[in-house]
């Protein structure tokens, strides 16, 4: 579809959509996730879905995929009424979904993951044809420009690599309708460009693509049309070429919000809290030197795979140090995460659901897990004290809904991230290691997270901030280190911080 083939309402000129949702609603106990939502997906278009966390985007695509069954409304495919009550129904209709949370089986190889449940079989014996499966997996990976070994285990891949395998898995189904939830959240710039090229090829071949994204650049670079959701309702659908970032953000949050959080004020740095000298690890970090002082936010930037996360994990005691030393509050840090955390260090990990939260526990349990011995030094748990502490944190963090007993797994991504930060606030930490704190959360929640980080340093904490979003490093940090191939490529003072300077150091150090 040509980007100009739309009518005045933003509807494509082709009359019959490939897939249409009409007046769809979905309610959970105490939450109306979708409220009378209608949406059209046309062949040969990229339809961007925007909205804050909790706006209903994920619920919408789960209805499309059959993971949720709508309470009301209808779904039409090629103009015909259909029922999608389970994922198998969606697959038969040619719908493939790439969720933000990975669905790979860790100890299966890549070919097994890509064709899980659809393994090619030998005609007579009906046994799995492993040779054919690996050949076909190789072909789909090659189409993405990926040279991954099809016999490698999924557990041995990095986050970005796992995301690309998820995309390969969806494409192997030869879907007519492809739905992607934040597909570039964990990808490098090079990998994102490869994906964009593929999306354009799929669009040209007539595939209907729906894409959830929190990156405005992607909306305008890829999108033909944009639908904005807020509080479970569709606010508007319009051609991407007619929209502006401020307009879309205003629709998402119901108020005017800047696209990038900007630091309110820069304080005076105090004593050194974290000092890293000659740090070398078995995970690829080489001879890293850096320091962080109280009252400042120090960025750690670089391309995906440069070693940023590995530095944070080594500081936190999660990865073994081969050479060099880490000093925290002037003393050499030794031991694993429990001993490091006891010294007042907090790690907010990149993958909050896997490493930061106990998803089957309540908001209160997650908030208090790191501070139980501080709250109850004699070992006697007092329910009243626990409730009061949890409620105080919920109020401070503005967690919604403010329900201590709610399961943390049902919260939006932004609220889950607040819970991860909150558990360390209760523990009284003074050094915070933030690894991609805004990954997969909306614009409004990003502003709240950064306001919280700024409040921490104003109270005397020290922050090491890892982010792939260069604008975040530029607008939030006092200064920044840039990593390249496991080493520090350079340090930038606040007056030198720019996206161009960061990329220059991250890519070639010229």
Secondary structure, 3 states (H helix, E strand, C coil): CCCCCECCCCCECCCCCCEEEEEEEEEECCEEEEEEEEEEECCCCEEEEECCCCCCHHHHHHHHHCCCCCCEEEEEECCEEECCCCHHHHHHCCEEEECCCCCCCCCCEHHHHHCCCCCCECCCCCCECHHHHHHHHHHHHHHCCCCCCCCCEHHHCCHHHHHHHHHHHHHCCCCCEEEEECCCCCCCHHHHHHHHHHHHHHHHCCCEEEEECCCHHHHHHHCCEEEEEECCEEEEEEEHHHCCHHHHHHHHHCCCCCCCCCCCCCCCCCCEEEEEEEEEECCCCCCEEEEEECCCEEEEECCCCCCHHHHHHHHCCCCCEEEEEEEECCEECCCCHHHHHHCCEEEECCCHHHHHCCCCCEHHHHHHCCCHHHHCCCCCCCHHHHHHHHHHHHHHHCCCCCCCCCEHHHCCHHHHHHHHHHHHHHCCCCEEEEECCCCCCCHHHHHHHHHHHHHHHHCCCEEEEECCCHHHHHHHCCEEEEEECCEEEEEECHHHCCHHHHHHHHHCCC
